[in-house]
Structures are given as structure tokens and as C-alpha cells.
Amino acid sequence: MEAVATPRITCAYLNSYVGKNVIIVGKVIQLRGEEALIDADGNITAHLNREAHLLAGNGAQIIGKVNPDLSVRVLSALDLGTGVDYALANTVVEVSHQHRDLFIYN
């Protein structure tokens, strides 16, 4: 089986990953029915699945597929609570993109 990466991204990288699965860590700004607005160094609309149980104000890790409109269809969501270091999460994204040879990207 071929290794497939699920890169960590922020809002700035959405254009580069349309149609691909990604990991996003951000703060849940707003919940609207089956959608969430996530701040991941910019606002991202996430289309939640039935298993997603997020709370406004908490951090979240989302694994999902980037849609052509730059929203994300959530495959898996994890509530991270209130003690999330968003600066660290963003730094991990930047380092992984600066040193792509250390990570598997397809």
C-alpha cells in the first residue's frame, strides 16, 4: 500500500489542497446547524458530519477534504478544549511546509 500524507494546513493553504484530505487545528468561532466556522489563521467553513461534537470557543482538530469553494467536508473532528496553543499549531504547519522533504506529500 502506498503511503498517503494528510498534511497539516491553515486557511492560507486551502487553495493548494482542493480535493485532498488535510488536517486543520483551529478555534471554533461559530456553530450553525451542520456547519462550523473555524479560525485557523483565517476563517474556514467546515461542513460537519453527524459524529462531530464541537463547542464554540474550544479548539478543534479536523480531518477533512477541501472543497472547490475552499470549505472543508469533515471526515473526523476532535474537540481539543480550551487549552490549545494556536501559535504552536500554526508553527507546526509552517515548518512542515518549509521542510517538505521530511514529510510525505502526494
LODOKE-929512 format. One record per residue (C-alpha): x, y negated, z; residue number from 1. Coordinates in steps of 0.2 Angstrom, whole numbers, m for minus. Example, Ala and Ser with C-alpha at 12.3 -4.5 7.8 and 13.67 -1.06 7.14 Angstrom:
REM LODOKE-929512
X->62 Y->22 Z->39 i->1
X->68 Y->5 Z->36 i->2
This chain:
REM LODOKE-929512
X->0 Y->0 Z->0 i->1
X->6 Y->m17 Z->m5 i->2
X->9 Y->m30 Z->9 i->3
X->m3 Y->m45 Z->8 i->4
X->0 Y->m60 Z->18 i->5
X->m13 Y->m71 Z->26 i->6
X->m4 Y->m87 Z->28 i->7
X->m7 Y->m100 Z->42 i->8
X->m13 Y->m117 Z->35 i->9
X->m21 Y->m133 Z->39 i->10
X->m33 Y->m144 Z->30 i->11
X->m18 Y->m151 Z->19 i->12
X->m15 Y->m134 Z->11 i->13
X->m33 Y->m129 Z->6 i->14
X->m30 Y->m134 Z->m12 i->15
X->m16 Y->m121 Z->m14 i->16
X->m26 Y->m106 Z->m7 i->17
X->m43 Y->m107 Z->m16 i->18
X->m49 Y->m89 Z->m17 i->19
X->m37 Y->m82 Z->m5 i->20
X->m38 Y->m77 Z->13 i->21
X->m30 Y->m89 Z->26 i->22
X->m28 Y->m91 Z->45 i->23
X->m33 Y->m108 Z->52 i->24
X->m31 Y->m114 Z->70 i->25
X->m41 Y->m130 Z->75 i->26
X->m53 Y->m138 Z->86 i->27
X->m72 Y->m135 Z->84 i->28
X->m79 Y->m153 Z->81 i->29
X->m97 Y->m148 Z->77 i->30
X->m108 Y->m133 Z->75 i->31
X->m123 Y->m135 Z->63 i->32
X->m133 Y->m119 Z->61 i->33
X->m121 Y->m107 Z->52 i->34
X->m108 Y->m120 Z->49 i->35
X->m94 Y->m127 Z->59 i->36
X->m83 Y->m142 Z->57 i->37
X->m66 Y->m138 Z->62 i->38
X->m52 Y->m151 Z->64 i->39
X->m36 Y->m143 Z->58 i->40
X->m25 Y->m158 Z->54 i->41
X->m41 Y->m164 Z->44 i->42
X->m59 Y->m158 Z->44 i->43
X->m63 Y->m141 Z->36 i->44
X->m81 Y->m134 Z->34 i->45
X->m82 Y->m116 Z->40 i->46
X->m97 Y->m105 Z->34 i->47
X->m99 Y->m94 Z->49 i->48
X->m103 Y->m75 Z->50 i->49
X->m115 Y->m68 Z->62 i->50
X->m101 Y->m62 Z->73 i->51
X->m94 Y->m79 Z->76 i->52
X->m97 Y->m86 Z->93 i->53
X->m88 Y->m103 Z->94 i->54
X->m91 Y->m118 Z->106 i->55
X->m90 Y->m136 Z->101 i->56
X->m74 Y->m144 Z->109 i->57
X->m65 Y->m127 Z->110 i->58
X->m51 Y->m121 Z->99 i->59
X->m54 Y->m108 Z->86 i->60
X->m44 Y->m96 Z->75 i->61
X->m52 Y->m92 Z->59 i->62
X->m48 Y->m80 Z->46 i->63
X->m57 Y->m83 Z->30 i->64
X->m57 Y->m86 Z->12 i->65
X->m55 Y->m103 Z->4 i->66
X->m70 Y->m108 Z->m7 i->67
X->m68 Y->m119 Z->m23 i->68
X->m76 Y->m133 Z->m14 i->69
X->m62 Y->m131 Z->0 i->70
X->m74 Y->m125 Z->13 i->71
X->m70 Y->m108 Z->21 i->72
X->m80 Y->m92 Z->22 i->73
X->m76 Y->m85 Z->39 i->74
X->m72 Y->m67 Z->40 i->75
X->m67 Y->m67 Z->58 i->76
X->m67 Y->m80 Z->71 i->77
X->m60 Y->m81 Z->89 i->78
X->m64 Y->m94 Z->102 i->79
X->m47 Y->m100 Z->110 i->80
X->m55 Y->m110 Z->124 i->81
X->m49 Y->m127 Z->129 i->82
X->m30 Y->m125 Z->132 i->83
X->m24 Y->m125 Z->114 i->84
X->m8 Y->m134 Z->109 i->85
X->m14 Y->m140 Z->92 i->86
X->3 Y->m149 Z->89 i->87
X->12 Y->m132 Z->91 i->88
X->m1 Y->m123 Z->79 i->89
X->2 Y->m136 Z->66 i->90
X->21 Y->m134 Z->68 i->91
X->20 Y->m116 Z->65 i->92
X->11 Y->m119 Z->49 i->93
X->24 Y->m132 Z->43 i->94
X->38 Y->m120 Z->47 i->95
X->30 Y->m105 Z->39 i->96
X->28 Y->m116 Z->23 i->97
X->46 Y->m123 Z->24 i->98
X->54 Y->m106 Z->26 i->99
X->43 Y->m96 Z->14 i->100
X->56 Y->m83 Z->11 i->101
X->54 Y->m77 Z->29 i->102
X->36 Y->m74 Z->26 i->103
X->26 Y->m63 Z->13 i->104
X->16 Y->m74 Z->1 i->105
X->7 Y->m67 Z->m13 i->106
